[in-house]
Amino acid sequence: MSRMTDVPKRLLLGRALRSDRLSETLLPKRVALPVFASDPLSSVAYAPGEVLLVLSVAGVSAYHFSPWIAVAVVVLMFTVVASYRQNVRAYPSGGGDYEVATTNLGRRAGLTVASALLVDYVLTVAVSISSGVENLGSAVPFIVEHKTLVAVVMIVLLTLMNLRGVRESGKLFAIPTYCFVAGVFALIVWGVVRGAVLGEEMRAPTADYDIASEHTGGLSGLALSFLLLRAFSSGCAALTGVEAISNGVPAFRKPKSKNAATTLAMMGLIAVTMFCGVIALALSTGVKMAEDPAKDLLINGQPAGHDYTQNPVISQVAAAVFGDGSIPFIFLAAATALVLFLAANTAYNGFPLLGSILAQDRYLPRQLHTRGDRLAFSNGIVLLAGAAAILVVVYEADSTRLIQLYIVGVFVSFTLSQTGMVRHWNRHLRTERDQAKRRHMHRSRAINTFGAFFTGLVLIVVLITKFSHGAWVSLVGMALFYAVMTAIRRHYDLVAEELAADDTDEKTVRPSRVHSIVLVSKIHKPTLRALAYARLMRSDSLEAVTISVDADETVQLRKQWEERGIGVPLKILDSPYREVTRPVIEYVKRLRRENPRDVVSVYIPEYVVGRWYEQLLHNQSALRLKGRLLYTPGVMVTSVPWQLESSEAARKRAKRRAEWNAPGSVRRGPAIRPGAKSAAGMSSGKDGEGSGQRER
Amino acid sequence: MSRMTDVPKRLLLGRALRSDRLSETLLPKRVALPVFASDPLSSVAYAPGEVLLVLSVAGVSAYHFSPWIAVAVVVLMFTVVASYRQNVRAYPSGGGDYEVATTNLGRRAGLTVASALLVDYVLTVAVSISSGVENLGSAVPFIVEHKTLVAVVMIVLLTLMNLRGVRESGKLFAIPTYCFVAGVFALIVWGVVRGAVLGEEMRAPTADYDIASEHTGGLSGLALSFLLLRAFSSGCAALTGVEAISNGVPAFRKPKSKNAATTLAMMGLIAVTMFCGVIALALSTGVKMAEDPAKDLLINGQPAGHDYTQNPVISQVAAAVFGDGSIPFIFLAAATALVLFLAANTAYNGFPLLGSILAQDRYLPRQLHTRGDRLAFSNGIVLLAGAAAILVVVYEADSTRLIQLYIVGVFVSFTLSQTGMVRHWNRHLRTERDQAKRRHMHRSRAINTFGAFFTGLVLIVVLITKFSHGAWVSLVGMALFYAVMTAIRRHYDLVAEELAADDTDEKTVRPSRVHSIVLVSKIHKPTLRALAYARLMRSDSLEAVTISVDADETVQLRKQWEERGIGVPLKILDSPYREVTRPVIEYVKRLRRENPRDVVSVYIPEYVVGRWYEQLLHNQSALRLKGRLLYTPGVMVTSVPWQLESSEAARKRAKRRAEWNAPGSVRRGPAIRPGAKSAAGMSSGKDGEGSGQRER
């Protein structure tokens, strides 16, 4: 059919393919929330504890600062949420921070965000898994005793799950996330009821302990404020993953942007409520957290020692409110662990997607971009898991130490994305004339400006307060990713330049005639097929070529050749040293020398076998020969396959592989209408999306 | 040119290629001896010790049996040498035991010999290296302390050397071998002079020690004779590698057979002289060897204990004759070690060669057969080294324990080869009429019959006396090789059957028309070249196909396509999910469904890059697509390469790889005239040869 008729057909086809599953794919808010919020919500499991940990350095007395820090975190949370509500409206395509930064601040900024996000994914896995294990451990001591091992095992499990291509399902996410939220709220409510209404006294397991501190006398103003800033940066762990929704807009039901914005707000609200609730309960139940419990946590005046494991705040509070080992306590611990593992899983969904977008922009190997490329996705996933596992092992699955690395990346992308948004509004304000719209834009810009300023400030604070505590590690990681991606992009650009078709090409490149060669080892079906196919091609000249590796076999062959009366001349290349490759290469080169404007077309009969060990027994020399021929100019190499019976199995296997589901489909939402600047091209951020990628 | 003119040309060419290095390749006797005899001669370094070891079980008194055992070994040696002189005459092509057994006793026997030889190679490496280390250790104690480690390191070194394709050189072999022989003879002569002439008393380091034995009272007749048989079997270690020359005939200067036979005789003579000399000196210098020195060797009545290392007889004798640590002592120790390492190296030369012959007979993957197939050779070498290393580690580089495994394989091939020779003569006697020849044949047959009988007897003795001591291990190894090779052969036979061209094929296989497809991602030089080439092929229909992965890019592409006015219709396949493979496969399948008798020819533009990591960045989806297409019937896949500048490097690399020297070239001698039943095909045995393989 003609090219003209393709577009409509394609649109139709495309639609047809998509429409049938639209309903099932688009997420209602109640499902979208758990899908995108498992990461930010789960951070409630560790953020509060981090705050107390840091404060404890100035002694228990410093705990009374925690509400203020909570407030600061809340304000920050609202700022970030408000800012991202602007992103959501401005980039309904689901533009992630990478897109926002790239389009508004240029390639470098975009790449920085991308590096930050990649590091962020790794840490999401490391931190969430570690914290999950710690929470599980509060109910099952055995687990804590083998923390690192369990954490690594969990990573391996998640990896295998995602390698097998398990599809992310909204419902699968909804249940544990809602259980977790419900559990925490029940905890808070029941805590308030018991404490305020029934006036019962609730005491955390660590209530009677004390904390050793060099600064019992209280800290000097400067040192104190530094400490508070550090505590605050730790608290900022609660914000990780907030941006997720801004990448998922196309996955929402219509009106997409509005729904996304609402969900974002809900998410923020729930998160801060839980965060504050937990901190409040922690204070009222007298939870004690020490940075180094082994020596700083005093039990009846004695240091706790190394065999003491410090349970997460949330589980200590649960122990106080519900009673240690009670059903609701266990339930909450399980839900917390589960939601944390889900949070880790989001990284497995996001990483390959961001990868595919970076590949689209040629910062990563192209094949990451094409779909159903299991290999590429797998590599991404294994890379992610490997890095996370290394971190977990190095930091002994200690969430506290891992969080020091975590927050930097998050705020790098926050800041750049918000700054980008400011630019975005400025640009639009230049052209926009509608007063209402302008007013709206001004408001949005104001919000984003404040967001950029605030997150930027936090970033600086984090860098100052956390650098020596490990933030430098993630900076190194970012630099690494940045360097590699720039190198890859440079390579692609160079190649593109080298390959660019100038106008003369078609003339210079076009050769005059084709000389075809069919490689023959013996006369069997594959050879005959290759000969038949070659004949069909009506090239200017056709000959069969055999390499005389064994004198007798060659004599044999020539005899058969004449008997069968095959109408193609058989040329025999002498190979006294039993080489196959060189004689052919040399013969081809000679042909080229004789008529330089000719093209030599080499037909290689190949068997297609089923099993890898069969592969070892066949085609090896053919493969090697091909490899060599590809380096010889003016040659094309044609494989004429002959499918052996055993190949059936392999065909099926290959098919299965091609139909493999890449992780992270749901959150991407359906592909967007073709013609628009492909969301695939531009969408990105922690969870990529709109990439028009979906399983059938 | 026509087929007819090829044969003479090929002969000429072949000759031309060979003649230029004939001189440098053919070995004069004085060089052939060290090349082929390093293995059998070196066994003098451990064989005598083994005899004493076993005898010591019956106490020192039993040592006086050793001369008789030496005599037995000598007789056996002469028998074997005499027998192989017949082989050499009967199979000037350098027929190894494998050929002799296969042609005269059939496939099974041949395969058994082959398995035996393969095991034999592994053990040659293990034993020679271990013994080499022990001899070196007698001069440098440090080495003995880290025996296993040093041995493994040596194996690794040899392996790397052979992987790099170092060429075996006659001279390189000559020097250390002659040093060793000279050293041993000097030892004997000087020993005799000092002892008999000057009447000095020479005492070995262990002269004053005694040996504990449960049988001090002497053994019962039966037990004793069993012990003597065991001692004899151990002594037979001196015969390992004798057959080597019989494979190397074509490497000799003319008259090949005669020279080979002479060399064989010389070798036997030297070997037995050294063997007996060493044993005699060992007795007269009072060397004491115990099977378990730690507990059975008594120093002033006390067991030697575990930190005692028992030095090889040859070095103890040297210590007695030359004086411990004297220059000649060190010299001999070094020469011994060196010649032993050379002996190990012969296995590295023989293994891949036997492999290539077995491959020719389709018992091993075909590619082992083709020359310059570095990959295949490397695999063989690594396999050999790996197996040897495992043995060395398992047996702690203890040559004594390893030798228990060694001798079985050797005598399996001796026996079968000799039996084969008997058959050979019988066959010829049936036809031969010339009386002189017949007499000669009768003599030869008599010799071989005796050889077969004697070696067979020894084989039984070895099996009985050594089975529990480890011989079973090598039997298991042989069974393993046998099974694998049979399986491979079966596979090849099945495939051959499936592929066999019946007369109808050419009709059924021949399709009607070709529909060509050029895969286009963007318009650049590779695409244009692919288009140009495809056009040349004048197939019945030609279209360019692109997969619309990104809507914009596609629009772009179509625009350019029209601008350039490329005369080929551009078909756009919709791929809303960014797959590349599936749409193409499905499209091809559709074409096939529509006209089942058509062939679809798919042209894939490929870049050829230089470095492996560049490869990662390109062609991945092309490769995968090719893989899938090969499973689709009625399709041929054409790669149209575009060589990037960086590919130059890789081309050179590939060339180098193709010019790599496979080990074991010298001993193979030059290729034999084509037309003859290819010696390549049939020659074999410990060092394979005449395979018509040689470096340029």
Contacts between the chains, C-beta under 8 A, distances in Angstrom:
chain1	res1	chain2	res2	distance
A	1	B	571	7.8
A	2	B	569	7.2
A	3	B	558	6.6
A	3	B	569	6.4
A	3	B	570	5.5
A	3	B	571	7.3
A	3	B	572	7.1
A	6	B	571	7.2
A	6	B	572	4.8
A	9	B	574	7.9
A	10	B	548	6.6
A	10	B	572	6.6
A	10	B	574	4.2
A	13	B	574	5.1
A	14	B	574	5.7
A	14	B	576	4.8
A	17	B	576	5.7
A	18	B	576	6.6
A	356	B	578	7.8
A	360	B	550	7.3
A	365	B	616	5.9
A	365	B	617	5.0
A	365	B	620	6.9
A	366	B	617	7.0
A	366	B	618	7.5
A	366	B	620	7.0
A	366	B	621	7.2
A	367	B	620	3.8
A	367	B	621	5.5
A	367	B	624	8.0
A	369	B	549	7.4
A	369	B	578	7.0
A	370	B	549	6.5
A	370	B	578	5.7
A	370	B	579	6.6
A	370	B	580	4.8
A	370	B	621	5.3
A	371	B	575	7.6
A	371	B	577	4.8
A	371	B	578	3.7
A	371	B	579	4.5
A	371	B	580	7.9
A	372	B	577	7.1
A	372	B	579	4.8
A	372	B	581	7.1
A	372	B	582	6.8
A	373	B	580	8.0
A	373	B	620	7.5
A	373	B	621	6.8
A	373	B	624	7.3
A	375	B	620	7.4
A	375	B	624	7.5
A	376	B	620	7.2
A	488	B	617	6.6
A	491	B	614	6.9
A	491	B	617	6.2
A	492	B	617	7.0
A	495	B	607	7.0
A	495	B	618	7.6
A	495	B	644	6.4
A	496	B	524	7.4
A	498	B	525	8.0
A	498	B	644	6.1
A	498	B	645	6.5
A	499	B	524	3.9
A	499	B	525	4.9
A	499	B	526	6.2
A	499	B	607	7.3
A	499	B	642	7.1
A	499	B	644	7.9
A	500	B	524	6.1
A	500	B	525	7.5
A	501	B	523	5.4
A	501	B	524	5.0
A	501	B	525	5.6
A	501	B	527	7.5
A	501	B	528	5.5
A	505	B	525	5.8
A	505	B	528	5.1
A	506	B	528	5.7
A	506	B	532	7.2
A	506	B	564	7.6
A	506	B	566	7.9
A	509	B	525	6.8
A	509	B	528	5.3
A	509	B	529	5.0
A	509	B	532	5.2
A	510	B	532	4.4
A	510	B	535	7.8
A	511	B	532	6.6
A	511	B	533	7.3
A	511	B	536	6.5
A	513	B	536	7.0
A	514	B	533	7.5
A	514	B	536	4.7
A	514	B	537	6.3
A	523	B	501	5.4
A	524	B	496	7.4
A	524	B	499	3.9
A	524	B	500	6.0
A	524	B	501	5.0
A	525	B	498	8.0
A	525	B	499	4.9
A	525	B	500	7.5
A	525	B	501	5.6
A	525	B	505	5.8
A	525	B	509	6.8
A	526	B	499	6.2
A	527	B	501	7.5
A	528	B	501	5.5
A	528	B	505	5.2
A	528	B	506	5.7
A	528	B	509	5.3
A	529	B	509	5.0
A	532	B	506	7.2
A	532	B	509	5.2
A	532	B	510	4.5
A	532	B	511	6.6
A	533	B	511	7.3
A	533	B	514	7.6
A	533	B	599	5.7
A	533	B	601	7.7
A	533	B	636	5.4
A	535	B	510	7.9
A	536	B	511	6.5
A	536	B	513	7.1
A	536	B	514	4.7
A	536	B	539	7.4
A	536	B	599	6.2
A	537	B	514	6.3
A	537	B	537	5.0
A	537	B	538	7.5
A	537	B	539	6.3
A	537	B	601	7.4
A	538	B	537	7.5
A	538	B	538	5.2
A	538	B	539	7.9
A	539	B	536	7.4
A	539	B	537	6.3
A	539	B	538	7.9
A	548	B	10	6.7
A	548	B	674	7.4
A	549	B	369	7.4
A	549	B	370	6.6
A	550	B	360	7.2
A	550	B	678	5.0
A	550	B	680	6.5
A	550	B	681	6.0
A	551	B	674	3.8
A	551	B	675	5.1
A	551	B	676	7.2
A	551	B	678	5.5
A	552	B	677	6.5
A	552	B	678	5.9
A	552	B	681	7.2
A	555	B	675	7.6
A	558	B	3	6.7
A	564	B	501	8.0
A	564	B	506	7.6
A	566	B	506	7.9
A	569	B	2	7.5
A	569	B	3	6.5
A	570	B	3	5.7
A	571	B	1	7.9
A	571	B	3	7.2
A	571	B	6	7.3
A	572	B	3	6.9
A	572	B	6	4.8
A	572	B	10	6.6
A	574	B	9	7.9
A	574	B	10	4.1
A	574	B	13	5.2
A	574	B	14	5.7
A	575	B	371	7.6
A	576	B	14	4.6
A	576	B	17	5.9
A	576	B	18	6.6
A	576	B	671	4.9
A	576	B	674	7.5
A	576	B	692	5.6
A	576	B	694	7.8
A	577	B	371	4.8
A	577	B	372	7.3
A	577	B	671	7.0
A	577	B	692	6.7
A	577	B	693	5.2
A	577	B	694	5.7
A	577	B	695	7.5
A	577	B	696	7.3
A	578	B	356	7.8
A	578	B	369	6.9
A	578	B	370	5.7
A	578	B	371	3.9
A	578	B	680	6.6
A	578	B	691	6.9
A	578	B	692	6.1
A	578	B	693	5.3
A	579	B	370	6.6
A	579	B	371	4.5
A	579	B	372	4.9
A	579	B	658	7.4
A	580	B	370	4.8
A	580	B	371	8.0
A	581	B	372	7.1
A	581	B	658	5.6
A	582	B	372	6.9
A	582	B	658	5.7
A	585	B	658	8.0
A	599	B	533	5.7
A	599	B	536	6.2
A	601	B	533	7.7
A	601	B	537	7.4
A	601	B	638	7.6
A	603	B	636	7.7
A	606	B	630	6.9
A	607	B	495	7.0
A	607	B	499	7.2
A	608	B	630	5.0
A	608	B	631	5.9
A	614	B	491	7.0
A	616	B	365	5.9
A	617	B	365	5.0
A	617	B	366	7.0
A	617	B	488	6.6
A	617	B	491	6.2
A	617	B	492	7.0
A	618	B	366	7.4
A	618	B	495	7.6
A	620	B	365	6.9
A	620	B	366	7.0
A	620	B	367	3.8
A	620	B	373	7.5
A	620	B	375	7.4
A	620	B	376	7.3
A	621	B	366	7.2
A	621	B	367	5.5
A	621	B	370	5.2
A	621	B	373	7.0
A	624	B	367	8.0
A	624	B	373	7.3
A	624	B	375	7.5
A	626	B	639	7.5
A	627	B	654	6.6
A	628	B	654	5.5
A	628	B	658	7.0
A	629	B	641	7.9
A	630	B	606	6.9
A	630	B	608	5.0
A	630	B	639	6.5
A	630	B	641	4.2
A	630	B	643	7.9
A	631	B	608	5.9
A	631	B	641	7.5
A	631	B	643	6.4
A	631	B	647	6.1
A	631	B	650	6.6
A	631	B	651	3.9
A	631	B	654	6.1
A	633	B	643	6.1
A	635	B	641	7.1
A	636	B	533	5.4
A	636	B	603	7.7
A	636	B	638	5.3
A	636	B	639	6.7
A	636	B	640	4.8
A	636	B	641	7.4
A	637	B	638	6.8
A	637	B	639	5.0
A	637	B	641	7.5
A	638	B	601	7.6
A	638	B	636	5.3
A	638	B	637	6.8
A	638	B	638	4.3
A	638	B	639	7.8
A	639	B	626	7.4
A	639	B	630	6.5
A	639	B	636	6.7
A	639	B	637	5.0
A	639	B	638	7.8
A	639	B	639	7.9
A	640	B	636	4.8
A	641	B	629	7.9
A	641	B	630	4.2
A	641	B	631	7.5
A	641	B	635	7.1
A	641	B	636	7.4
A	641	B	637	7.5
A	642	B	499	7.1
A	643	B	630	7.9
A	643	B	631	6.4
A	643	B	633	6.1
A	644	B	495	6.5
A	644	B	498	6.1
A	644	B	499	7.9
A	645	B	498	6.5
A	647	B	631	6.1
A	650	B	631	6.6
A	651	B	631	3.9
A	654	B	627	6.6
A	654	B	628	5.5
A	654	B	631	6.1
A	658	B	579	7.5
A	658	B	581	5.6
A	658	B	582	5.7
A	658	B	585	7.9
A	658	B	628	7.0
A	671	B	576	5.0
A	671	B	577	7.2
A	674	B	548	7.5
A	674	B	551	3.7
A	674	B	576	7.8
A	675	B	551	5.3
A	675	B	552	7.9
A	675	B	555	7.5
A	676	B	551	7.3
A	677	B	552	6.4
A	678	B	550	4.9
A	678	B	551	5.4
A	678	B	552	5.7
A	680	B	549	7.9
A	680	B	550	6.1
A	680	B	578	6.6
A	681	B	550	6.0
A	681	B	552	7.1
A	691	B	578	6.9
A	692	B	576	5.7
A	692	B	577	6.8
A	692	B	578	6.1
A	693	B	577	5.5
A	693	B	578	5.3
A	694	B	576	7.7
A	694	B	577	5.6
A	695	B	577	7.4
A	696	B	577	7.1
